Amino acid sequence: MFHYDRGLFLTKSRLALDVQRRQARGFVSHAHADHMGRHELALCTPATSVLYQHRCGRRAVLEMPYGEPTVWNDLRLTTFAAGHCLGSAMLLAEEGGTSLLYTGDFKLSPSATARQADPPRADILIMESTFGKPEYRLPPRDDSIDQLLALVNQALAAERAPVIHAYVLGKSQEVTRILTAAGIPVQQHPQIYEISRLYQSCGVELGSFHRYERNWIPGHAVVTPPRNSKAFRLPGLPSPVSIAVTGWAAHPSTKYRLRVDHAVALSDHADFDELVQLVDRVQPREIYCTHGPESFADHLCGLGWNARPLVPSPQKRLF
Ligand SMILES: [Zn+2]
């Protein structure tokens, strides 16, 4: 039903799934750079369409609202919320009596700014497994939120600027909503502000946030891209307290690796236990794992599932 040829494809329809090279028809699960290509026709949810065209320019898009099937010949395609960022979707493909669920990036637990994941059952499951090692069990979301708010309030009480490093699309808006809901106004890096305005245009309320101009305004938290991105620096920040917000913070060395004062474990990806929960919910006959450690497929096999890594190879692989 699908094959791998330097990217995933539904074989009969030649529909590409999150392939970065330009394709005649490509499904875009969400608007992160490693999932988007400048396709002749992109298939995605309406919110992803807004974010995708902001990032890739105006393009032909077939919009697929959650839960509304699109039928091509004998192929039926339906999107389901993936809980990863605004517009993120899993794709259910049904063809010749077989169903296949492609997850894209996903998270099962709730988010302040993305619709909660709603995975259907399927015969074949192709799943991301970024946090597919047992050490990536994240603390409860509320504990991470409390930790973030305590760090920000401590910095503000000391008249220092709390500077939060988060991905431009998704995590930054999530962090902003958490802070503004707690009464802390936010100044956003211009790149983040642009995306936040698009979130607002799609009906996601983010509270009191502003574009960072030349100076930090006392009493505000600052949200800026991760330190490994080129453009994270902002002028006019006196003695900042830097806080990375990332699922990788489940590992204690993360704050040293990221060169920040603190790291808070809040993720927009499923953690190890949620990856296993997804499999329980989908009840698939076959599982292919991508974007994660090969050992995760072994772990699923140990639980009695028929799982293997979807290993990219230079040769076309048929399944
Ligand atoms: Zn993503």
Boltz pocket constraint, residues with backbone or C-beta under 6 A from the ligand:
constraints:
  - pocket:
      binder: B
      contacts: [[A, 30], [A, 32], [A, 84], [A, 105]]
      max_distance: 6.0
